[in-house]
Amino acid sequence: MNLYGSNIQKQTVFFVLIAVFVFQAGFAAEIDSVTPRNIKLENSCASINTIFTQRIQEGIQKANDHQDGLCDEDVLYTELRKAIFQSFTASWGLKGYDLDKQLRRLLARQSYSLSLNDSIYRDIDYLEGFSLNIKELSDVVNVNGRLVGLDKMGHFFSEGWKYLELTQYKKYTIDQALEWGKEQETGKFGYTTTGIFSFSDLVANFNGWRFWNKVLLKEKDPLKGVLANFFNRPYITCETQIVASLKKKKIVQAWEENTRFDLADYVDGAWDEGNNCNSYESPIIEEKVTLRIKNVNSDFTCPFIAEDCLAAREKYAYYAKYVLHPSCLNVTKKRNVKTP
Protein backbone atom coordinates (compact mmCIF):
# COMPACT_ATOMS: atom_id res chain seq x y z
CA MET A 1 0.00 0.00 0.00
CA ASN A 2 1.41 3.41 -0.94
CA LEU A 3 1.71 6.35 1.44
CA TYR A 4 -1.37 8.06 -0.02
CA GLY A 5 -3.49 4.97 0.54
CA SER A 6 -2.17 4.64 4.09
CA ASN A 7 -3.13 8.24 4.90
CA ILE A 8 -6.61 7.75 3.45
CA GLN A 9 -7.05 4.65 5.61
CA LYS A 10 -5.92 6.50 8.74
CA GLN A 11 -8.27 9.38 8.02
CA THR A 12 -11.15 6.97 7.47
CA VAL A 13 -10.48 5.22 10.80
CA PHE A 14 -10.20 8.62 12.51
CA PHE A 15 -13.54 9.84 11.19
CA VAL A 16 -15.23 6.53 12.02
CA LEU A 17 -14.00 6.80 15.60
CA ILE A 18 -15.18 10.40 15.85
CA ALA A 19 -18.57 9.40 14.45
CA VAL A 20 -18.89 6.63 17.05
CA PHE A 21 -18.04 9.03 19.88
CA VAL A 22 -20.44 11.69 18.61
CA PHE A 23 -23.22 9.12 18.21
CA GLN A 24 -22.69 7.83 21.73
CA ALA A 25 -22.43 11.34 23.11
CA GLY A 26 -25.74 12.20 21.52
CA PHE A 27 -27.50 9.86 23.93
CA ALA A 28 -26.93 11.97 27.00
CA ALA A 29 -27.97 15.48 28.00
CA GLU A 30 -27.69 17.16 31.39
CA ILE A 31 -29.26 20.06 33.25
CA ASP A 32 -28.20 22.41 36.04
CA SER A 33 -30.87 22.22 38.74
CA VAL A 34 -29.07 24.54 41.19
CA THR A 35 -28.33 27.79 39.33
CA PRO A 36 -31.95 28.49 38.25
CA ARG A 37 -33.35 27.60 41.69
CA ASN A 38 -34.77 31.06 42.39
CA ILE A 39 -35.95 31.81 38.86
CA LYS A 40 -39.73 32.21 38.60
CA LEU A 41 -41.03 30.16 35.67
CA GLU A 42 -44.53 29.88 34.27
CA ASN A 43 -46.10 26.46 34.80
CA SER A 44 -45.51 24.45 31.60
CA CYS A 45 -47.69 21.46 32.45
CA ALA A 46 -50.68 22.57 30.36
CA SER A 47 -48.47 23.40 27.36
CA ILE A 48 -46.73 20.02 27.50
CA ASN A 49 -50.09 18.26 27.83
CA THR A 50 -51.37 20.10 24.76
CA ILE A 51 -48.30 19.18 22.69
CA PHE A 52 -48.49 15.49 23.47
CA THR A 53 -52.27 15.18 23.41
CA GLN A 54 -52.16 16.48 19.83
CA ARG A 55 -49.33 14.10 18.94
CA ILE A 56 -51.11 11.11 20.47
CA GLN A 57 -54.25 11.98 18.50
CA GLU A 58 -52.13 12.26 15.36
CA GLY A 59 -50.67 8.82 16.03
CA ILE A 60 -54.12 7.30 16.51
CA GLN A 61 -55.34 8.79 13.22
CA LYS A 62 -52.26 7.56 11.33
CA ALA A 63 -52.65 4.09 12.83
CA ASN A 64 -56.29 3.94 11.69
CA ASP A 65 -55.28 5.15 8.22
CA HIS A 66 -52.80 2.25 7.93
CA GLN A 67 -55.21 -0.47 9.02
CA ASP A 68 -57.85 -2.35 7.05
CA GLY A 69 -60.73 -2.14 9.48
CA LEU A 70 -58.98 -4.03 12.25
CA CYS A 71 -57.00 -2.81 15.28
CA ASP A 72 -53.31 -3.68 14.91
CA GLU A 73 -51.33 -3.06 18.10
CA ASP A 74 -47.94 -3.00 16.38
CA VAL A 75 -49.16 -0.39 13.91
CA LEU A 76 -50.58 1.70 16.75
CA TYR A 77 -47.35 1.65 18.76
CA THR A 78 -45.32 2.47 15.66
CA GLU A 79 -47.49 5.42 14.63
CA LEU A 80 -47.65 6.75 18.19
CA ARG A 81 -43.87 6.80 18.47
CA LYS A 82 -43.49 8.46 15.07
CA ALA A 83 -46.03 11.12 16.07
CA ILE A 84 -44.66 11.69 19.58
CA PHE A 85 -41.09 12.03 18.32
CA GLN A 86 -42.18 13.80 15.11
CA SER A 87 -40.02 11.36 13.18
CA PHE A 88 -40.29 9.42 9.92
CA THR A 89 -39.18 6.31 11.78
CA ALA A 90 -40.25 4.76 15.06
CA SER A 91 -36.86 3.49 16.19
CA TRP A 92 -33.81 4.86 14.36
CA GLY A 93 -32.00 7.94 15.60
CA LEU A 94 -31.59 9.70 18.92
CA LYS A 95 -35.29 9.94 19.74
CA GLY A 96 -35.05 11.21 23.29
CA TYR A 97 -32.46 13.85 22.50
CA ASP A 98 -34.34 15.00 19.40
CA LEU A 99 -37.52 15.35 21.45
CA ASP A 100 -35.60 17.32 24.08
CA LYS A 101 -34.45 19.78 21.40
CA GLN A 102 -37.97 20.11 19.98
CA LEU A 103 -39.33 21.02 23.39
CA ARG A 104 -36.61 23.61 23.94
CA ARG A 105 -37.93 25.42 20.87
CA LEU A 106 -41.61 24.94 21.63
CA LEU A 107 -41.31 25.99 25.28
CA ALA A 108 -38.64 28.67 24.87
CA ARG A 109 -40.80 31.36 26.52
CA GLN A 110 -41.54 29.18 29.53
CA SER A 111 -38.16 27.55 30.09
CA TYR A 112 -34.77 28.57 31.45
CA SER A 113 -31.70 28.08 29.30
CA LEU A 114 -28.18 28.06 30.70
CA SER A 115 -24.85 27.61 28.95
CA LEU A 116 -22.39 25.01 30.19
CA ASN A 117 -19.84 27.74 30.93
CA ASP A 118 -22.27 29.37 33.37
CA SER A 119 -23.32 26.14 35.04
CA ILE A 120 -22.20 24.04 37.99
CA TYR A 121 -20.61 21.63 35.46
CA ARG A 122 -18.31 24.17 33.85
CA ASP A 123 -15.13 22.59 35.30
CA ILE A 124 -15.77 19.09 33.93
CA ASP A 125 -13.29 18.69 31.08
CA TYR A 126 -13.54 16.72 27.83
CA LEU A 127 -11.93 13.59 29.20
CA GLU A 128 -14.24 13.56 32.22
CA GLY A 129 -17.44 14.34 30.32
CA PHE A 130 -17.07 14.17 26.55
CA SER A 131 -20.76 14.52 25.71
CA LEU A 132 -21.25 17.30 28.22
CA ASN A 133 -18.64 19.42 26.46
CA ILE A 134 -19.76 19.00 22.85
CA LYS A 135 -23.35 20.13 23.26
CA GLU A 136 -25.43 22.53 25.27
CA LEU A 137 -27.26 21.77 28.49
CA SER A 138 -30.96 21.07 28.28
CA ASP A 139 -33.45 23.67 29.53
CA VAL A 140 -35.48 23.47 32.73
CA VAL A 141 -39.20 24.14 33.14
CA ASN A 142 -41.71 24.42 35.95
CA VAL A 143 -44.12 21.48 36.01
CA ASN A 144 -46.66 22.09 38.76
CA GLY A 145 -44.01 23.62 40.99
CA ARG A 146 -41.29 21.06 40.19
CA LEU A 147 -38.06 22.13 38.48
CA VAL A 148 -37.77 19.58 35.67
CA GLY A 149 -35.25 19.28 32.85
CA LEU A 150 -36.67 18.90 29.35
CA ASP A 151 -34.24 16.04 28.88
CA LYS A 152 -36.51 14.11 31.25
CA MET A 153 -39.29 14.20 28.66
CA GLY A 154 -36.94 12.49 26.22
CA HIS A 155 -36.24 9.82 28.81
CA PHE A 156 -39.95 9.52 29.63
CA PHE A 157 -41.03 8.72 26.09
CA SER A 158 -37.90 7.11 24.62
CA GLU A 159 -36.50 5.04 27.48
CA GLY A 160 -40.01 4.42 28.78
CA TRP A 161 -40.73 2.73 25.46
CA LYS A 162 -37.54 0.69 25.75
CA TYR A 163 -38.64 -0.51 29.18
CA LEU A 164 -41.99 -1.56 27.68
CA GLU A 165 -40.21 -3.45 24.90
CA LEU A 166 -38.19 -5.29 27.50
CA THR A 167 -41.19 -6.24 29.62
CA GLN A 168 -43.75 -6.84 26.86
CA TYR A 169 -41.66 -8.45 24.14
CA LYS A 170 -38.54 -9.79 25.86
CA LYS A 171 -40.36 -10.92 29.01
CA TYR A 172 -38.22 -8.94 31.43
CA THR A 173 -39.71 -8.31 34.84
CA ILE A 174 -40.11 -4.66 35.84
CA ASP A 175 -37.20 -5.15 38.25
CA GLN A 176 -35.00 -6.36 35.40
CA ALA A 177 -36.01 -3.41 33.21
CA LEU A 178 -35.16 -1.00 36.04
CA GLU A 179 -31.78 -2.70 36.50
CA TRP A 180 -31.18 -2.35 32.76
CA GLY A 181 -31.91 1.36 33.08
CA LYS A 182 -29.34 1.74 35.86
CA GLU A 183 -26.77 0.00 33.66
CA GLN A 184 -27.40 2.56 30.91
CA GLU A 185 -26.82 5.43 33.35
CA THR A 186 -23.45 3.94 34.25
CA GLY A 187 -22.72 3.78 30.51
CA LYS A 188 -23.89 5.76 27.48
CA PHE A 189 -26.49 7.85 29.32
CA GLY A 190 -24.29 8.90 32.21
CA TYR A 191 -20.85 8.07 33.53
CA THR A 192 -19.29 7.19 30.17
CA THR A 193 -20.45 10.28 28.28
CA THR A 194 -21.07 13.04 30.84
CA GLY A 195 -19.47 11.81 34.05
CA ILE A 196 -22.88 12.22 35.74
CA PHE A 197 -25.36 9.57 36.90
CA SER A 198 -28.89 11.00 37.07
CA PHE A 199 -31.35 9.21 39.32
CA SER A 200 -34.02 11.61 38.05
CA ASP A 201 -33.50 10.10 34.60
CA LEU A 202 -34.35 6.72 36.10
CA VAL A 203 -37.53 8.15 37.63
CA ALA A 204 -38.53 9.55 34.23
CA ASN A 205 -37.75 6.21 32.57
CA PHE A 206 -39.94 4.27 35.01
CA ASN A 207 -42.82 6.71 34.64
CA GLY A 208 -42.39 6.45 30.88
CA TRP A 209 -42.99 2.70 31.19
CA ARG A 210 -46.16 3.54 33.12
CA PHE A 211 -47.26 5.84 30.29
CA TRP A 212 -46.64 3.30 27.52
CA ASN A 213 -48.29 0.56 29.58
CA LYS A 214 -51.37 2.78 30.02
CA VAL A 215 -51.71 3.18 26.24
CA LEU A 216 -53.51 -0.18 26.14
CA LEU A 217 -53.22 -1.00 29.86
CA LYS A 218 -52.11 -4.58 29.43
CA GLU A 219 -50.60 -4.73 32.92
CA LYS A 220 -51.65 -3.24 36.23
CA ASP A 221 -49.84 -0.07 37.23
CA PRO A 222 -47.33 -1.18 39.90
CA LEU A 223 -47.59 2.17 41.71
CA LYS A 224 -51.38 2.02 42.12
CA GLY A 225 -53.40 0.10 44.66
CA VAL A 226 -56.13 -2.43 43.92
CA LEU A 227 -58.94 0.13 43.85
CA ALA A 228 -57.01 2.66 41.75
CA ASN A 229 -56.07 -0.05 39.26
CA PHE A 230 -59.71 -1.12 39.06
CA PHE A 231 -60.74 2.37 37.95
CA ASN A 232 -57.64 2.98 35.80
CA ARG A 233 -58.47 3.49 32.12
CA PRO A 234 -56.24 3.03 29.04
CA TYR A 235 -55.45 6.00 26.85
CA ILE A 236 -56.65 4.18 23.75
CA THR A 237 -59.24 1.48 23.08
CA CYS A 238 -60.29 -0.51 20.02
CA GLU A 239 -63.91 0.23 19.19
CA THR A 240 -66.28 -1.26 16.61
CA GLN A 241 -67.47 1.37 14.13
CA ILE A 242 -71.19 0.66 13.88
CA VAL A 243 -72.03 2.78 10.83
CA ALA A 244 -68.97 1.68 8.86
CA SER A 245 -69.64 -1.95 9.77
CA LEU A 246 -73.22 -1.74 8.48
CA LYS A 247 -72.12 -0.10 5.24
CA LYS A 248 -69.38 -2.63 4.55
CA LYS A 249 -71.37 -5.56 5.94
CA LYS A 250 -68.44 -6.65 8.03
CA ILE A 251 -66.87 -5.71 11.35
CA VAL A 252 -64.90 -2.47 11.11
CA GLN A 253 -62.76 -1.45 14.06
CA ALA A 254 -60.70 1.64 14.85
CA TRP A 255 -58.55 2.99 17.64
CA GLU A 256 -60.18 5.74 19.71
CA GLU A 257 -58.87 8.04 22.42
CA ASN A 258 -60.31 6.86 25.73
CA THR A 259 -58.70 9.24 28.23
CA ARG A 260 -56.42 12.27 27.96
CA PHE A 261 -52.71 12.37 28.68
CA ASP A 262 -51.78 14.44 31.76
CA LEU A 263 -48.14 14.83 32.75
CA ALA A 264 -49.27 15.56 36.30
CA ASP A 265 -50.06 11.84 36.63
CA TYR A 266 -46.34 11.14 36.48
CA VAL A 267 -44.22 14.10 37.60
CA ASP A 268 -43.21 14.39 41.25
CA GLY A 269 -40.38 15.88 43.30
CA ALA A 270 -38.01 13.04 42.35
CA TRP A 271 -37.91 14.34 38.75
CA ASP A 272 -36.05 17.36 40.20
CA GLU A 273 -32.30 16.72 40.37
CA GLY A 274 -32.14 19.17 43.27
CA ASN A 275 -34.03 16.58 45.33
CA ASN A 276 -33.12 13.29 43.70
CA CYS A 277 -29.40 14.03 43.67
CA ASN A 278 -26.86 13.05 41.03
CA SER A 279 -23.84 10.80 41.48
CA TYR A 280 -20.52 11.34 39.72
CA GLU A 281 -18.09 9.08 37.94
CA SER A 282 -15.17 10.11 40.16
CA PRO A 283 -14.45 12.02 43.40
CA ILE A 284 -12.60 14.61 41.29
CA ILE A 285 -15.74 15.42 39.26
CA GLU A 286 -17.87 15.48 42.39
CA GLU A 287 -15.48 17.90 44.09
CA LYS A 288 -15.52 20.23 41.07
CA VAL A 289 -19.31 20.28 40.97
CA THR A 290 -19.65 20.67 44.75
CA LEU A 291 -17.37 23.72 44.75
CA ARG A 292 -19.39 25.32 41.97
CA ILE A 293 -22.62 24.64 43.83
CA LYS A 294 -21.23 26.41 46.89
CA ASN A 295 -20.32 29.40 44.74
CA VAL A 296 -23.83 29.54 43.29
CA ASN A 297 -25.74 28.94 46.52
CA SER A 298 -23.81 28.34 49.74
CA ASP A 299 -27.01 27.20 51.50
CA PHE A 300 -27.95 24.59 48.91
CA THR A 301 -28.15 21.01 50.11
CA CYS A 302 -29.48 17.99 48.29
CA PRO A 303 -32.23 16.96 48.75
CA PHE A 304 -33.41 20.56 48.50
CA ILE A 305 -36.96 19.72 49.63
CA ALA A 306 -36.81 16.74 51.98
CA GLU A 307 -40.59 16.34 51.95
CA ASP A 308 -40.46 15.56 48.22
CA CYS A 309 -38.11 12.68 48.90
CA LEU A 310 -40.33 11.37 51.67
CA ALA A 311 -43.29 11.51 49.29
CA ALA A 312 -41.27 9.83 46.50
CA ARG A 313 -40.16 7.06 48.82
CA GLU A 314 -43.80 6.39 49.67
CA LYS A 315 -44.92 6.61 46.03
CA TYR A 316 -42.27 4.26 44.62
CA ALA A 317 -42.28 2.00 47.68
CA TYR A 318 -40.56 -1.27 46.71
CA TYR A 319 -39.17 0.31 43.52
CA ALA A 320 -37.64 3.31 45.31
CA LYS A 321 -34.32 1.50 45.62
CA TYR A 322 -34.02 1.50 41.82
CA VAL A 323 -34.82 5.17 41.17
CA LEU A 324 -33.90 7.28 44.22
CA HIS A 325 -30.45 8.54 45.18
CA PRO A 326 -29.38 7.23 48.62
CA SER A 327 -29.61 10.73 50.14
CA CYS A 328 -33.22 10.97 48.91
CA LEU A 329 -34.04 7.37 49.78
CA ASN A 330 -32.70 7.71 53.33
CA VAL A 331 -34.24 11.02 54.39
CA THR A 332 -35.44 10.39 57.94
CA LYS A 333 -37.11 13.62 59.01
CA LYS A 334 -38.73 16.69 57.56
CA ARG A 335 -37.18 20.11 57.62
CA ASN A 336 -38.53 23.47 56.58
CA VAL A 337 -39.55 23.50 52.92
CA LYS A 338 -37.44 25.77 50.72
CA THR A 339 -39.46 27.30 47.94
CA PRO A 340 -37.60 27.57 44.62
C-alpha positions, 0 to 999 in steps of 0.5 A: 500500500502506498503512502497516499493509501495509508493516509486515506485509511488512517483518516477513514479510521479517525472519522469513524471513531469520531462518528462513534463518539459523537453518536454515543455522546448524543444519547446523553444530555444534562441540566443544572438544577441549582443555578436556576433555583430562584428563577420564577417560571410559568407552569408548563404542564398545560403546554406540555399536555397540549403538545403530546395530546395532539401528537397522540391523537395524530398517532391514533389517526395515522394508525387507523389510516394504515389499518384495514378495518382491524386494530393492529397493536404494532401499527398503533405503537409504531405510529404513536412513536413516530407522532410523539417524536415527530419522526419518519421512523419509530426506532432509528436515531436519537429519539429522546435527545431529538424530542428534548431539542424540539421542546426547547424550541416549543417551550422557549418562553416558559423555560430557562436556558443556561450555557455550560460555561455558566453552570455548575458543570463548567469545570468538567473537562472533555476527558471527564465528560465528553458529551457534556462538552460538545453540546449545550445543556438542556433547559429546565421548566416548571411542572406544577411547581417542580423544576424539571429538565426537558431532557426528562421528557426524552427519557420519559417517552424514549426510554419508557418505550424501551422498558416496555419493549423489555417487559412486553416483548422480551419478558423482562420483569419490571425489576430487570427493566429498572436494573437495565436502566441503571446499567445505561446510566453507568454507561452511554447515558451517564458516567461514560459520556457526561461523568454524571449519573442522574437518578431523576433520569431513572424516575422519568424512565420508570414513569415512561414505562407507566405511560406506555403501559397505560396506552392499552393498559395490558398490565396493572400499574405497579404504583397504584393500589387495587382500587385505583387499578380497578378504575384505571383506564387506558389511553386508547381502546379498540372500538367497533365502528357501527355505521362503517360496519353496516355499510361494509357488511363486516366488522370495522374497528378503529382505535379511539382516544379513551382518556387524555394524557396528563403529565401531572399523573407522572411528575413528582419531586423526584424528577427534580435533580435538586431533590433526587441528587446526582452521582458522579463518575469520580471524586474529582468530578464530584469535588468540582461540581460541589465547589461550583454549587457552593459558589452559586448557593452556599445554602444549597443542600441535596435533597433541597426539599426533603418532603419531596423525597419522603413523598417519593419514597412512599410513592415508589415503595418497593421500587424506590431502591431503583430510582432514588439517590441514597440521600433521597431514599434515606431522608429520615425527618422533615425540615422546613420546605425551601421554595424555589 
